[in-house]
Amino acid sequence: MRFYNNSHPYYCGIDLHSRLLYVCIIDSKGEVVAHKKIGASKDDLLLILEPYIGNVIVGVECMHCWYWVSDWCAELGIDFILGHALYMKAIHGGKTKNDKVDSFKITTLLRGGNFPIAYDYPSEMRAVRDLLRRRMKIVRHGAMLKGHVVNTNSQYNLPATELNLKNISARQKLREQYQDPIVQRNIDLDMALLDCYAKELAQVEWFIEKQAKNHNPVYLELLKTVPIIGKILSLTILYEIGDISRFESVQKFASYSRLVKCKAESAGKTYGTNGNKIGNAHLKWAFSEAAVLYLRGNDKARNYLNRLQKRMSKAKALSALAHKLGRCVYFMLKNKTVFDEQRFLKG
């Protein structure tokens, strides 16, 4: 975990909410020079910060509405840092908790060098990343709709359908499968939503890929040299990483991607693992999915997995393969090199 420890004449901590801000500003000696609740407005924020612009650093906790504060600070040339929400536990404890106290705690963490830094994702790529994440939620809901069809067949003791509901023709056939009109109407609702999702998602995927070719065409082409990383996985990895240079080492990248588990130790004793939910869940999914796809019809990959299983369980072997793919992608993007399968399986 990285902490911000640069010195400034003034430090500003903001307890951020959708409609309200509680702003606290202290000087380098720790004296409070401003502590006020304002509306979530650029004009109100400028009014309180204007006397200190050029000498102040602004810090906020990472929550859903930090985008506009980051962009506003960038426009005015104000130093801005984002606090890692899971590591800022110091602002959530104590006997008394309110917005005023929280803003003061954020500011003192900032001044004391104990402010945990999260990644201030570049504004030009931020909206596309959000759209890609939204696409994932829609795809998962589509999978739930397909699961409902399977469950309905089981309810009425019908044979399992062999239809691939990704295809329009398969969805059309299901509109005539059930004799009961009410049951059929239930399935028709699923099919209507799946038809809509199929049409919209195809357009969204085309749009996102077009943006990726403008944002980082080099990363996109390098990722596509990995045989099992197709369009969606490459886009997910590209936008969730942002800039590979922000990771000082492959170990930090693997930790961020949830590809390694950290030991919990105290007094020389190990108490298992810790922090398994800290990191980027989307990268964890992408590399885990890539590891499974890499084994399909690939005898060399399966032989490699079998070698791993001699030392560990199958689940741990798959995790090790995902970890290896993550490390490989890190060095590919870092060194601008293409995927070399022979070297990958040998290493």
Phi and psi in degrees as a GROMACS rama.xvg file:
@    title "Ramachandran Plot"
@    xaxis  label "Phi"
@    yaxis  label "Psi"
@TYPE xy
-98.6095  143.244  ARG-2
-121.536  144.354  PHE-3
-82.4456  124.81  TYR-4
-134.829  23.7101  ASN-5
-78.4937  153.263  ASN-6
-97.1758  143.078  SER-7
-143.089  155.29  HIS-8
-63.5025  -34.5486  PRO-9
-137.025  150.521  TYR-10
-128.747  133.979  TYR-11
-123.074  121.764  CYS-12
-111.789  134.98  GLY-13
-121.157  122.868  ILE-14
-85.2473  107.734  ASP-15
-95.2957  132.936  LEU-16
-137.025  171.063  HIS-17
-63.6623  -39.9749  SER-18
-117.815  -12.0755  ARG-19
-133.482  150.633  LEU-20
-127.71  141.898  LEU-21
-115.267  113.266  TYR-22
-106.05  132.21  VAL-23
-127.446  130.723  CYS-24
-125.02  128.713  ILE-25
-126.552  155.954  ILE-26
-89.739  -178.082  ASP-27
-65.6145  -18.5202  SER-28
-90.4225  -5.29856  LYS-29
94.5609  6.25036  GLY-30
-82.3685  133.439  GLU-31
-75.4126  123.494  VAL-32
-107.17  -16.5545  VAL-33
-158.799  137.279  ALA-34
-154.864  102.681  HIS-35
-151.958  146.31  LYS-36
-92.5923  129.942  LYS-37
-134.078  170.327  ILE-38
-75.9104  158.362  GLY-39
-77.5101  70.3364  ALA-40
-132.2  139.726  SER-41
-62.5641  -38.2879  LYS-42
-65.745  -43.9731  ASP-43
-65.2973  -38.644  ASP-44
-69.3042  -38.3582  LEU-45
-64.6988  -37.7895  LEU-46
-60.4898  -38.4675  LEU-47
-85.2217  -26.9415  ILE-48
-95.5237  -17.8143  LEU-49
-54.019  -41.8118  GLU-50
-64.6986  -15.9386  PRO-51
-112.313  0.806707  TYR-52
-60.0154  132.423  ILE-53
98.839  -16.5288  GLY-54
-128.066  8.77359  ASN-55
-124.894  148.94  VAL-56
-115.601  133.856  ILE-57
-107.989  130.852  VAL-58
-128.882  137.564  GLY-59
-134.821  156.876  VAL-60
-78.2111  143.632  GLU-61
-71.3222  107.037  CYS-62
-143.003  -177.515  MET-63
-64.9641  -18.9809  HIS-64
-116.312  34.9029  CYS-65
-85.0407  -14.2018  TRP-66
-54.2664  -49.3339  TYR-67
-68.0874  -31.4006  TRP-68
-68.1543  -42.9599  VAL-69
-61.116  -47.0064  SER-70
-66.0016  -38.9152  ASP-71
-64.7723  -42.1514  TRP-72
-64.6699  -38.3684  CYS-73
-64.2665  -38.9683  ALA-74
-62.5426  -38.0493  GLU-75
-94.7819  -0.249333  LEU-76
73.1747  27.6084  GLY-77
-91.9064  132.745  ILE-78
-63.2223  132.766  ASP-79
-135.663  137.65  PHE-80
-134.776  151.111  ILE-81
-109.087  132.557  LEU-82
-91.8004  135.031  GLY-83
-69.8594  117.232  HIS-84
-60.985  -39.1352  ALA-85
-75.5139  -18.3157  LEU-86
-99.005  -10.0216  TYR-87
-89.6912  48.6146  MET-88
-71.1543  -19.1906  LYS-89
-63.2186  -25.3402  ALA-90
-86.636  -6.0459  ILE-91
-105.144  -4.28469  HIS-92
-98.4019  -171.424  GLY-93
99.6339  163.461  GLY-94
-72.1932  -40.7759  LYS-95
-111.865  133.431  THR-96
-135.719  120.532  LYS-97
-154.627  177.711  ASN-98
-62.8987  -37.534  ASP-99
-64.6967  -45.6358  LYS-100
-65.7585  -42.0512  VAL-101
-62.4405  -42.2831  ASP-102
-63.8083  -37.3442  SER-103
-67.2592  -40.816  PHE-104
-62.6757  -43.0931  LYS-105
-58.9862  -43.0134  ILE-106
-66.7679  -40.6837  THR-107
-70.7981  -33.9453  THR-108
-61.3348  -40.1943  LEU-109
-64.6327  -46.2303  LEU-110
-69.4203  -35.2268  ARG-111
-84.4826  0.418277  GLY-112
77.4698  20.2937  GLY-113
-114.146  20.4057  ASN-114
-88.5793  112.148  PHE-115
-74.9923  129.242  PRO-116
-92.6457  129.821  ILE-117
-104.261  169.916  ALA-118
-83.5387  121.525  TYR-119
-82.1245  90.7081  ASP-120
-62.2712  136.168  TYR-121
-55.6728  134.729  PRO-122
-64.4873  -31.6551  SER-123
-69.6973  -21.5333  GLU-124
-108.258  -7.49905  MET-125
-62.991  -44.8869  ARG-126
-66.9984  -35.2541  ALA-127
-68.4704  -39.9635  VAL-128
-60.1677  -42.7101  ARG-129
-63.9142  -38.2212  ASP-130
-65.198  -39.2737  LEU-131
-65.9982  -39.6511  LEU-132
-67.1071  -37.1228  ARG-133
-64.3501  -39.4549  ARG-134
-57.8476  -41.72  ARG-135
-60.665  -41.0708  MET-136
-64.6092  -38.5105  LYS-137
-66.5485  -41.1461  ILE-138
-61.6707  -41.794  VAL-139
-66.2859  -36.4728  ARG-140
-66.9806  -36.2725  HIS-141
-61.7006  -37.7304  GLY-142
-64.7658  -35.7748  ALA-143
-64.4591  -38.9248  MET-144
-64.274  -40.3009  LEU-145
-66.5691  -36.1772  LYS-146
-64.0286  -33.6906  GLY-147
-64.8232  -35.3071  HIS-148
-64.2316  -43.6023  VAL-149
-62.1182  -44.3805  VAL-150
-64.473  -35.971  ASN-151
-65.3112  -40.0213  THR-152
-59.5105  -41.0521  ASN-153
-67.4101  -37.8008  SER-154
-58.887  -39.3134  GLN-155
-103.809  16.632  TYR-156
54.6598  41.5952  ASN-157
-95.1318  153.685  LEU-158
-64.075  149.827  PRO-159
-62.1129  135.254  ALA-160
-76.656  138.994  THR-161
-97.643  8.09806  GLU-162
-76.8224  141.078  LEU-163
-93.7569  107.06  ASN-164
-73.435  1.28574  LEU-165
-71.2649  -23.7309  LYS-166
-90.6721  141.644  ASN-167
-62.8833  -42.4464  ILE-168
-62.3537  -36.5583  SER-169
-67.4757  -38.53  ALA-170
-68.5723  -33.2485  ARG-171
-67.1753  -36.4011  GLN-172
-64.7251  -33.8045  LYS-173
-70.0428  -14.5985  LEU-174
-73.9819  -5.86253  ARG-175
-127.448  18.7021  GLU-176
-84.3021  -30.7265  GLN-177
-107.812  136.959  TYR-178
-76.7389  -36.6851  GLN-179
-70.8021  119.537  ASP-180
-64.0595  -29.1584  PRO-181
-72.4739  -42.2653  ILE-182
-62.8367  -41.5401  VAL-183
-63.3083  -35.9408  GLN-184
-66.2194  -35.028  ARG-185
-62.6233  -44.0921  ASN-186
-69.947  -37.126  ILE-187
-58.792  -36.1985  ASP-188
-62.7548  -44.1497  LEU-189
-60.0537  -44.6516  ASP-190
-67.4882  -35.811  MET-191
-63.9738  -42.6718  ALA-192
-66.3167  -41.3555  LEU-193
-64.946  -37.3418  LEU-194
-61.1534  -44.5235  ASP-195
-64.1597  -45.0249  CYS-196
-61.5173  -43.668  TYR-197
-60.6818  -42.7646  ALA-198
-67.6683  -47.304  LYS-199
-71.4236  -40.019  GLU-200
-66.6516  -35.5739  LEU-201
-60.8952  -41.5085  ALA-202
-70.1317  -38.8383  GLN-203
-64.4996  -43.747  VAL-204
-63.3724  -41.3353  GLU-205
-61.8341  -42.4989  TRP-206
-64.6061  -44.2306  PHE-207
-65.2655  -42.2724  ILE-208
-63.2957  -36.6184  GLU-209
-62.632  -41.7911  LYS-210
-66.6517  -38.3499  GLN-211
-63.5071  -36.2607  ALA-212
-66.1947  -24.536  LYS-213
-86.2503  -39.1843  ASN-214
-73.9304  -50.2208  HIS-215
-153.799  74.6283  ASN-216
-65.6307  -28.1459  PRO-217
-65.9418  -49.9598  VAL-218
-57.6341  -43.2447  TYR-219
-61.7945  -45.5803  LEU-220
-69.781  -37.238  GLU-221
-63.7183  -43.3194  LEU-222
-64.533  -33.5505  LEU-223
-72.4796  -12.0623  LYS-224
-75.081  -15.3302  THR-225
-78.3641  119.01  VAL-226
-54.472  -35.7469  PRO-227
-96.2974  -1.29269  ILE-228
-95.2722  101.414  ILE-229
-89.4302  -155.638  GLY-230
-63.053  -50.8317  LYS-231
-68.5597  -45.0892  ILE-232
-63.5798  -41.0245  LEU-233
-65.3006  -39.9947  SER-234
-66.8627  -41.1825  LEU-235
-61.7929  -48.5201  THR-236
-62.9144  -43.2584  ILE-237
-59.7516  -50.44  LEU-238
-79.2809  -25.1419  TYR-239
-78.86  -27.8426  GLU-240
-77.8548  -46.2519  ILE-241
77.903  -93.0212  GLY-242
-122.972  116.969  ASP-243
-64.3141  -23.5425  ILE-244
-69.5506  -11.6104  SER-245
-73.181  -11.482  ARG-246
-99.6741  119.011  PHE-247
-70.6372  -25.8914  GLU-248
-149.668  163.577  SER-249
-67.3817  -28.4658  VAL-250
-64.37  -41.1323  GLN-251
-69.1067  -34.6575  LYS-252
-65.9931  -44.0554  PHE-253
-63.3444  -37.4989  ALA-254
-66.396  -44.3401  SER-255
-61.1872  -34.1147  TYR-256
-85.7507  6.38069  SER-257
60.6025  32.0009  ARG-258
-93.8635  -7.43004  LEU-259
-130.183  153.522  VAL-260
-110.237  135.256  LYS-261
-94.9597  139.272  CYS-262
-73.2898  143.317  LYS-263
-102.063  112.637  ALA-264
-126.352  149.378  GLU-265
-159.504  133.284  SER-266
54.5533  36.8826  ALA-267
79.6946  3.32756  GLY-268
-111.006  145.862  LYS-269
-100.344  129.638  THR-270
-112.15  28.9469  TYR-271
99.0627  -148.342  GLY-272
-111.394  165.707  THR-273
-145.791  153.356  ASN-274
69.6208  26.9835  GLY-275
-67.8746  -20.1058  ASN-276
-96.7753  0.550261  LYS-277
-92.9749  127.4  ILE-278
131.731  -172.262  GLY-279
-93.4581  109.834  ASN-280
-66.7587  -29.4816  ALA-281
-70.4345  -38.3399  HIS-282
-69.6294  -38.4699  LEU-283
-57.0525  -46.0778  LYS-284
-63.3373  -44.6276  TRP-285
-61.969  -46.3248  ALA-286
-73.815  -32.8985  PHE-287
-66.6315  -42.2331  SER-288
-64.2366  -41.4538  GLU-289
-63.068  -37.7401  ALA-290
-63.5631  -42.4503  ALA-291
-66.9811  -44.6107  VAL-292
-64.2949  -32.0163  LEU-293
-65.3041  -24.8038  TYR-294
-82.6702  -16.5549  LEU-295
-69.1238  117.219  ARG-296
62.8149  20.1078  GLY-297
-119.314  96.7352  ASN-298
-64.6626  -36.6121  ASP-299
-63.2899  -41.9836  LYS-300
-67.0356  -38.9288  ALA-301
-66.5924  -38.2339  ARG-302
-63.2147  -38.8135  ASN-303
-64.6027  -42.1443  TYR-304
-63.5518  -38.6293  LEU-305
-63.328  -36.7132  ASN-306
-64.7025  -38.2074  ARG-307
-67.3967  -35.7222  LEU-308
-71.2801  -13.1034  GLN-309
-71.805  -20.5988  LYS-310
-109.226  -13.3029  ARG-311
-154.588  173.66  MET-312
-72.0099  168.155  SER-313
-63.186  -41.098  LYS-314
-61.9291  -43.8078  ALA-315
-68.9035  -32.7489  LYS-316
-65.6594  -41.3504  ALA-317
-64.4937  -39.9594  LEU-318
-63.8524  -38.3777  SER-319
-65.7002  -36.8298  ALA-320
-67.1569  -41.7806  LEU-321
-62.5202  -41.2031  ALA-322
-60.4813  -43.7341  HIS-323
-63.8081  -40.1584  LYS-324
-63.9982  -39.9197  LEU-325
-62.059  -44.4141  GLY-326
-62.3212  -40.9075  ARG-327
-61.6022  -46.1112  CYS-328
-62.375  -39.2086  VAL-329
-57.5427  -49.926  TYR-330
-71.8198  -31.9706  PHE-331
-60.368  -48.3376  MET-332
-72.6976  -35.7282  LEU-333
-67.2149  -42.3241  LYS-334
-101.938  0.874267  ASN-335
56.6619  50.4697  LYS-336
-120.088  156.239  THR-337
-88.4831  167.829  VAL-338
-72.0831  132.396  PHE-339
-120.317  101.39  ASP-340
-63.8533  -40.0409  GLU-341
-61.9743  -43.9281  GLN-342
-68.8303  -35.6837  ARG-343
-62.0034  -47.5751  PHE-344
-75.8164  -22.0904  LEU-345
-80.4898  -33.2618  LYS-346
